[in-house]
Amino acid sequence: MVSGHQSLGYGAFFAPVKKFLRCTIAGFALTTSLATVAQAQPAAPSPEQWSAIVEAAKKEGMLTFYHNTRPQGIEKLLSEFRKDYPGIKTEHIRLGSAALNERFGTEYSAGRNLADVLVTFPDEVLFKGVDQNGWALEWTPPELGAFAAQANRNNRMFALHTTRNVIIYNKQRVKPADAPKEWEDLWNPKFKGKAAMDPPWRSNAVQGLMVLWARNGIPDAAQKLKANDIRFFEGSAGVYQAVLRGDALIGTLADLPLEPGLVDGAPIGFVYPKSGTAVIDGYALVATKAPHPNAAKVFVNWLMSAKGQAILQETDGLPVTRPGVPPPKFIPPTSSLSNVIDTTKSSYGVNLNKEINTWRETFGIK
C-alpha cells in the first residue's frame, strides 16, 4: 500500500489500457473495412476501356429507356443523345414514379428484362430492389468524378436532377393579395373546390410533401384537403394544365413542368413556402440484366456529362446535380430555398404506407 493514495487493483489499473486497446483495434478494423470497401468499388474505365464500351454499344445499336421525365422534353433529349451516338436507336416508356418502379421490379422478378436504363424518383420498392435484389449494375461512370459524393449511391444509382414541391397559381385569375404563400392556403376556404394536386399514392414526390407536412405539425392534411374539395389530376403536368386552363386557381405539384411553362410565357405564379420545401433526387441506374448493357452505360454517362446535364435541365425543367451547370432561368436553385427537407430516404417505410392508406380511405380510393 502506498501511503496517502488509494490502492488500485490490477483490474482497475488495466481498465483504461484495455479500453484504449479496444478502441485502437476497432478503429483499425473500421479503417481496414473502409479501405476494403473503397478497393472493392469498381474503378472508372480507362480511356481505352471506355472506347471499347462505346464500340460495343454501337454494335448493340439499341437502348430501351424507362423514365418519368417531362413528356414534352423526352424526344428532344433522346434526339440530342442520338446526335452524339448515331449508331444507337432509342425506345422509351414513361410512367409515374411509383408505377414505374413497380413495373421495373415486376419485370425483373419475372425474368422479363426489357429496360436498359431506369431514371426515376426512388421509393422503398426501388431501394429494396437495388440494395437487396440486385436490380442495378455496380459500376463507375467516367463522368462520376465531376459530381459531389452524395450523388453516388453505392456505385449503382446516380442522382441526376432534383424536384421540389411548389405551389402555383393562375396570375390572371388570382389577385396578388390572394396569391398563396404557404401550404395551408391549399385548404383555405377561399380556394374551396379550386385547389389541385397530384395524389400521393401516384407520386413519390408528393409522398415527400406528406412527410414535410407531418414534420411541420400538419398530420391531418388529408382531412383538411378533403373538406376543402381538393381536386386530383394526373401527375404534375395534369395539375399544371388545370391551373393554366383555370379549372383550378391554385395547385401543388413537383416543379417538373414549371420552368418550361415559364419559358413559354405562361401566366403562372409560384411560391416555395418559407415553412419548408420537400425535395427528392431523381436517380439513374443501369439494369443488371440490361439487354443492351454497353448502350446503357454510354447513355447514363452521357446524362451525367456537362452537355447531357445541360440538355436534361433544358428539356426536363429541373435543376441538375452536376456542379458548374448554370441554374434554370426562371425557377430558383435549391440552395436558395428555405428549410429544404431532402425526403429521398425519410419518406419511405411502414408509417408512410399507413399514411397513404389513410389518404385513400379519406378520399374513398381503393
Number of C-alpha atoms within 10 A of each C-alpha: 7 6 6 6 7 8 11 10 8 8 9 10 11 12 11 11 11 12 11 12 12 12 12 12 12 12 12 12 12 12 12 12 12 12 11 11 10 11 10 9 13 12 13 15 15 10 10 8 11 17 12 14 18 17 16 16 23 19 14 17 17 20 25 20 21 23 25 23 24 19 14 13 18 18 15 15 19 18 14 16 21 15 10 10 18 12 16 19 17 16 12 17 12 17 17 18 24 22 16 22 24 15 14 21 21 13 13 20 13 8 10 12 17 18 26 27 27 25 25 27 27 24 25 20 15 22 16 13 19 21 13 9 13 15 23 23 18 19 18 21 22 19 16 18 12 14 18 12 10 10 19 17 14 14 18 22 24 27 24 26 25 23 21 26 23 22 25 27 27 24 19 13 17 16 11 10 6 12 20 24 16 15 22 14 17 27 22 14 12 12 20 18 19 21 29 30 26 23 20 21 17 17 21 26 30 26 23 29 27 24 21 24 20 13 12 11 9 15 15 14 18 21 15 16 22 16 13 19 19 22 20 16 17 14 21 27 19 17 26 31 15 23 24 22 10 17 16 24 23 30 29 25 27 29 26 25 24 24 23 24 17 16 12 8 9 14 14 19 18 20 17 24 19 13 14 20 23 27 24 25 24 26 21 26 25 29 26 19 18 21 18 23 23 24 31 24 26 25 26 22 18 19 20 27 19 16 14 19 21 20 20 26 25 20 22 25 28 28 29 28 23 22 12 10 14 12 18 18 14 13 18 13 16 16 8 8 14 13 13 18 18 17 22 19 14 14 25 19 12 10 11 17 15 11 19 19 16 16 20 16 12 13 15 8 10 6
